[in-house]
Amino acid sequence: MNTPKTRDFLLDNYKALLIFLVVVGHFIEEGYDSNPFLYELKWFIVSFHMPAFIFVSGYFSKKQASLGRLIQRLIIPYLVYEVMYYLLYTLIIHKETKLYLLYPKFSLWYLMALFVWRFITPYIRRIPAAIHMPFAILAGLLMGCSSMDDNFLSIPRIVVFYPFFLAGIHFNREWLSKYRSKITKVLAGLLLCLGCVYLYADPIHRNLSPKIFYGRYNYEYLELSDMDGMCIRLLCYGISFALTYLLMFLIPDRKILCSCLGNRTMSIYLFHGLVYSSFKQATDLLEHIDRKSTRLNSSHKAIS
């Protein structure tokens, strides 16, 4: 008789937090640049929510999957949701689009990326981590110098975010349990609070776009030189990794009200885009956020 698998509530709770921030981040996209609180909230969310989400995905991808299973679990859902988005856009909300299967719509880039990461990682891991991790980060830095289409097969985001997936693959859960103590929780909380205070007081980031964390756009689009762009992206890597690990010390490791969401994050992730698109096009609920501010350049306007 098989013993039922015990849930890891810490990671369930972490995934629940991350999927909540993913949804919030998308729903404030329309007007964050004109509301001071939402502006800083947007910066905080994008600085780690997808890197951490990808990190956790990497952790749960330690076991190699066959190509057929990857196609069944990732490519087929990708194709199904692409058709669903196409039908939603064209038949219901009347948004002009085409069925671009090589250009993922909205959040579907993540399915494409996850397929590639899970397929190539068993081969990458044959190279020592001391080599493949720095190489993955270097590739992410150089990707911003490319003039490649930012959404073609999600290639830019696949390359830029790959170090977080690799970090999740290498992450040892026992290490976290060993070092989670009252002292480390207090230190993690203090560091997180100091980071938030710094974000609120720092004027420099207001001259940039939160899209420096998106992984999708090249340095030219972000109005940065290649050297400045690589330095900023390297700093973004550091911030994202730091927040990813710090929050793991603060997340409860027991079952709480939202723990059940941790096992449903992919469904929420895929479905919320359909809801967001419907709200954006068919109602005026998202228009209640004032968008009169001209603080950011119009070229930084959101692209769904």
Secondary structure, 3 states (H helix, E strand, C coil): CCCCCCCCHHHHHHHHHHHHHHHHHHHCCCCHHHCHHHHHHHHHHHCCHHHHHHHHHHHCCCCCCCHHHHHHHHHHHHHHHHHHHHHHHHHHCCCCCCCCCCCCCHHHHHHHHHHHHHHHHHHHCCCCHHHHHHHHHHHHHHHCCCCCCCCHHHHHHHHHHHHHHHHHHHCCHHHHHHHCCHHHHHHHHHHHHHHHHHHHHCCHHHHCCHHHHCCCCCCCCCCCCHHHHHHHHHHHHHHHHHHHHHHHHHCCCCCCCCHHHHHCHHHHHHHHHHHHHHHHHHCCHHHHCCCCCCCCCHHHCCCC
